[in-house]
């Protein structure tokens, strides 16, 4: 098996030594955990517990939405800071090895940031975003040229001596979680897909992962509220500028009307790209003092550059995100459409 070029033998040896030398491990990820964050953390926790005999648990800043929570295998220990802050702090303080997955630094862990940064334990970063805060970690596996943190973790795990390139040696729960996390972050092989992504998927299918069951869990278990909200937003809310920017704005009023939970608009931003004249799609979700921004683009138009230049964010070339604040960026939430129309004329003309 060919291991992707960002993974070096000496780093795998160091990682194996760190794991052998520890007893209690905390695995953390970013705030508002998505499918990739949950899939990668669950996979690593299962590997550490089932194959390495470690006391491993995941600690996340927020409780995941009902849409993605089924990704977590039954019985795998997860702690959520918004529900159990003291338990999370104790867990981190008592760990002698810390992993951070699917984000480029502790700043994206919000409530966990202080505890993670203060931990004297060795720290390992496994991530696929730009600009990793490498100086805060003892060991870094990082590349943006990969589909997801789940894919990167997969290649790290199979490079370890106890797996030795054979995905069939992974715990079944880890294998399933890895395929699930990768599937969500690529929008079922629609975004940020590389040759290594298909190799990973093929290996995991050969190892026995039931992809049909994974897809059913991800895409056939939605609440009725979510389906009705998606129809409303596409029919009543979708706007397309003359330059080819499609955008939708999920206001707090819309969320309350349909009872939308966090994460239930996942995937909606991709839908307008099916329209021929659309070059880029933006979804805004209203929060307390800002919009959370999701951007997707067709080849030749950089979602990444737009996220960095206009929305305090970043990501991948055709799939990125950020935030839009008021009054710092726009005077008030109702000024968002005019802001997007201006961006369309300036960036897509």
C-alpha positions in Angstrom: 0.0 0.0 0.0 1.3 3.5 -0.9 1.2 5.8 2.1 0.6 9.4 1.2 3.7 11.5 1.1 3.0 13.7 4.2 3.4 10.7 6.5 7.0 10.0 7.3 8.4 6.8 8.8 10.2 8.7 11.6 6.9 10.4 12.6 5.1 7.1 12.7 7.8 5.7 15.0 7.5 8.7 17.3 3.7 8.3 17.4 3.9 4.6 18.2 6.3 5.4 21.0 4.0 8.1 22.4 1.1 5.7 22.4 3.2 2.9 24.0 4.3 5.3 26.7 0.9 6.6 27.7 -2.1 5.3 29.7 -4.8 7.9 29.5 -5.6 9.7 26.2 -7.9 12.5 25.3 -8.9 13.0 21.7 -10.4 16.5 20.9 -11.8 18.2 17.8 -13.3 21.5 16.8 -16.4 23.3 18.0 -19.8 22.5 16.3 -18.5 19.0 15.4 -19.4 17.8 12.0 -19.3 14.3 10.5 -15.6 14.3 9.9 -14.8 15.5 13.4 -17.0 12.8 14.9 -15.8 10.1 12.5 -12.1 10.7 13.1 -12.3 11.1 16.9 -14.5 8.0 17.2 -12.2 6.0 15.0 -9.1 7.0 17.0 -10.7 6.3 20.4 -11.8 2.9 19.2 -8.3 2.1 17.9 -6.6 3.2 21.1 -9.0 1.3 23.4 -9.5 -1.9 21.4 -6.1 -2.5 19.9 -3.7 -0.6 22.2 -5.5 -1.1 25.6 -5.6 2.6 26.5 -8.0 4.6 28.6 -9.1 6.8 25.6 -12.0 9.1 25.4 -13.2 11.9 23.1 -13.7 15.4 24.5 -15.6 17.9 22.2 -16.6 21.5 22.8 -20.3 21.0 21.9 -22.9 18.3 21.9 -23.3 17.2 18.2 -26.6 17.6 16.5 -29.0 14.7 16.1 -28.1 14.6 12.4 -24.5 13.5 12.9 -24.6 12.0 16.4 -25.4 8.5 15.1 -21.8 8.5 13.7 -20.6 7.8 17.2 -20.4 4.0 17.8 -22.5 2.8 20.8 -20.5 2.6 24.0 -17.6 4.8 22.9 -16.9 7.4 25.6 -17.5 11.0 24.5 -17.6 14.0 26.8 -19.1 17.4 25.7 -17.9 20.6 27.3 -21.3 22.4 26.9 -22.9 19.7 29.0 -20.1 18.5 31.3 -17.4 21.3 31.6 -15.9 20.1 34.8 -15.6 16.5 33.6 -14.0 17.6 30.4 -11.4 19.7 32.3 -10.6 16.8 34.7 -10.3 14.4 31.7 -7.8 16.6 29.9 -5.8 17.4 33.1 -5.5 13.7 33.9 -4.4 12.6 30.4 -0.8 11.8 29.5 -1.3 12.1 25.7 -3.6 14.5 23.8 -4.7 14.4 20.2 -6.4 17.2 18.2 -8.2 16.2 15.0 -9.9 18.1 12.2 -8.8 21.6 13.2 -5.5 23.5 12.8 -5.1 24.6 16.4 -6.6 24.9 19.9 -8.3 28.2 19.1 -11.1 26.3 17.2 -12.0 24.3 20.4 -13.5 27.3 22.2 -14.3 26.2 25.7 -11.6 23.5 25.6 -8.9 25.8 24.5 -7.5 26.8 27.9 -7.4 23.3 29.3 -5.9 21.8 26.1 -3.2 24.4 25.9 -2.3 24.1 29.6 -2.0 20.3 29.5 1.7 19.2 30.0 1.0 16.0 28.1 2.5 15.5 24.6 0.2 16.7 21.9 -0.4 15.3 18.4 -2.2 17.2 15.6 -3.9 15.3 12.7 -5.5 17.8 10.4 -6.2 18.7 6.8 -6.7 22.5 7.0 -4.3 25.3 6.1 -1.9 27.0 8.5 -1.5 24.5 11.3 -0.4 25.9 14.6 2.5 23.5 14.6 4.5 25.1 17.3 1.9 24.1 20.0 2.3 20.3 19.2 5.0 17.7 19.7 4.0 15.8 16.5 2.1 17.1 13.5 0.4 15.2 10.6 -1.0 17.9 8.3 -1.8 18.3 4.7 -4.6 20.2 2.8 -4.2 17.8 -0.2 -6.5 15.2 1.3 -10.3 14.8 1.6 -10.7 14.9 5.3 -9.2 14.4 8.8 -10.7 10.9 8.6 -8.7 10.1 5.5 -5.5 11.4 7.0 -6.1 9.5 10.2 -6.7 6.4 8.2 -3.3 6.6 6.5 -1.6 7.3 9.9 -3.3 4.3 11.5 -2.5 1.8 8.8 1.1 3.0 8.9 1.4 1.9 12.5 3.2 -1.4 13.2 0.1 -3.2 14.6 -1.9 -2.4 11.4 1.0 -2.7 9.0 -0.9 -1.5 5.9 -3.8 -3.9 6.3 -7.2 -2.2 6.9 -8.7 -5.5 8.0 -6.7 -5.2 11.2 -8.5 -2.0 12.2 -11.3 -2.4 14.8 -14.5 -2.6 12.8 -15.9 0.4 14.6 -12.8 2.4 13.6 -13.1 1.3 10.0 -16.8 2.3 9.8 -16.2 5.6 11.5 -13.4 6.5 9.1 -15.5 5.8 6.0 -18.4 7.7 7.5 -16.3 10.8 8.4 -14.7 10.9 4.9 -18.1 10.5 3.2 -19.6 13.5 5.0 -16.6 15.8 4.4 -16.6 15.0 0.6 -20.4 15.2 0.4 -20.4 11.6 -0.7 -17.4 12.0 -3.1 -18.5 15.3 -4.5 -15.9 17.6 -3.0 -12.1 17.5 -2.3 -11.7 14.0 -3.6 -8.2 12.6 -4.4 -6.9 9.3 -5.7 -6.0 8.5 -2.1 -9.6 9.0 -1.1 -10.8 6.2 -3.4 -7.9 3.9 -2.3 -9.0 4.5 1.3 -12.7 3.7 0.5 -11.7 0.6 -1.5 -9.5 -0.7 1.4 -12.3 -0.1 3.9 -15.0 -1.8 1.8 -12.6 -4.8 1.3 -12.2 -4.8 5.1 -15.9 -5.3 5.5 -17.5 -1.9 6.0 -21.1 -1.8 4.8 -21.2 1.4 2.8 -25.0 1.0 2.1 -25.6 1.1 5.9 -23.3 4.1 6.2 -25.2 6.0 3.6 -28.5 5.0 5.2 -27.3 6.3 8.6 -26.1 9.6 7.0 -28.8 10.4 4.5 -32.0 8.4 5.3 -32.6 9.3 8.9 -33.5 13.0 8.7 -36.4 14.5 10.6 -39.4 15.7 8.6 -38.8 19.3 9.9 -35.5 19.3 8.1 -36.9 18.1 4.7 -39.7 20.8 4.8 -37.2 23.5 5.8 -34.9 22.5 2.9 -37.8 22.8 0.5 -38.8 26.2 1.8 -35.3 27.6 1.7 -34.8 26.5 -1.9 -38.1 27.8 -3.1 -38.5 31.0 -1.1 -35.0 31.9 0.0 -32.6 31.1 -2.8 -31.2 34.0 -4.8 -28.9 33.9 -7.8 -27.1 37.0 -8.9 -26.5 37.9 -12.6 -22.8 37.0 -12.1 -23.6 33.5 -10.9 -23.5 33.6 -7.1 -26.3 31.6 -5.4 -27.0 32.3 -1.8 -29.5 31.4 1.0 -29.8 32.9 4.4 -31.0 30.8 7.3 -32.3 33.4 9.8 -33.1 32.7 13.4 -36.8 33.1 12.5 -36.5 30.3 9.9 -34.8 28.1 12.3 -37.5 28.7 14.9 -40.3 28.2 12.4 -39.1 24.8 11.4 -37.5 23.8 14.7 -34.1 23.3 12.9 -31.3 21.9 15.0 -27.7 22.7 14.6 -26.3 20.7 11.7 -29.6 20.2 9.9 -28.7 22.5 7.1 -25.6 20.4 6.3 -25.3 19.8 2.6 -27.8 22.5 1.6 -25.0 24.8 0.3 -24.1 22.3 -2.3 -27.5 22.1 -4.0 -27.4 25.4 -6.0 -24.2 24.2 -7.7 -26.4 21.8 -9.8 -27.6 24.9 -11.6 -25.6 25.5 -14.8 -25.1 29.2 -14.4 -24.1 29.1 -10.8 -20.3 29.5 -10.1 -20.4 29.7 -6.4 -22.9 29.0 -3.6 -23.0 30.6 -0.1 -25.1 29.7 2.9 -25.4 32.0 5.8 -26.7 30.8 9.2 -27.6 33.5 11.8 -26.1 33.2 15.2 -26.0 35.6 18.2 -23.8 38.3 16.7 -22.7 36.8 13.3 -23.5 34.5 10.4 -21.8 31.2 10.1 -20.7 31.0 6.4 -20.4 28.0 4.2 -19.0 28.4 0.7 -18.9 25.9 -2.2 -17.6 26.6 -5.7 -17.1 25.0 -9.1 -13.7 24.4 -10.5 -12.0 27.7 -11.5 -13.6 29.7 -8.7 -11.9 29.8 -5.3 -14.2 29.3 -2.3 -11.0 29.4 -0.2 -9.9 32.8 -1.4 -13.3 34.3 -0.8 -13.5 32.8 2.7 -10.1 34.2 3.6 -10.7 37.7 2.1 -14.3 38.4 3.1 -15.3 36.0 5.9 -12.4 35.6 8.3 -12.1 32.0 7.3 -10.5 29.4 5.0 -10.6 25.8 4.0 -10.3 24.0 0.7 -10.2 25.4 -2.8 -13.8 24.6 -3.5 -15.2 24.1 0.0 -14.6 26.6 2.7 -16.2 28.5 5.5 -16.0 31.5 7.8 -18.0 34.1 9.7 -19.7 37.4 8.9 -20.0 39.7 11.9 -22.2 42.7 12.6 -21.5 45.6 13.1 -17.8 44.9 12.2 -18.5 43.6 8.7 -22.1 44.7 8.0 -24.3 47.1 10.0 -27.0 44.6 10.8 -28.2 41.1 9.8 -30.6 42.5 7.3 -27.7 44.0 5.3 -26.3 40.6 4.4 -28.1 40.4 1.0 -26.6 43.7 -0.1 -23.2 42.6 1.1 -23.4 39.3 -0.9 -24.6 41.1 -4.0 -21.6 43.4 -3.7 -19.2 40.5 -3.4 -20.8 38.9 -6.5 -20.2 42.0 -8.6 -16.7 42.4 -7.3 -15.5 38.8 -7.3 -17.4 37.0 -10.0 -17.8 39.5 -12.8 
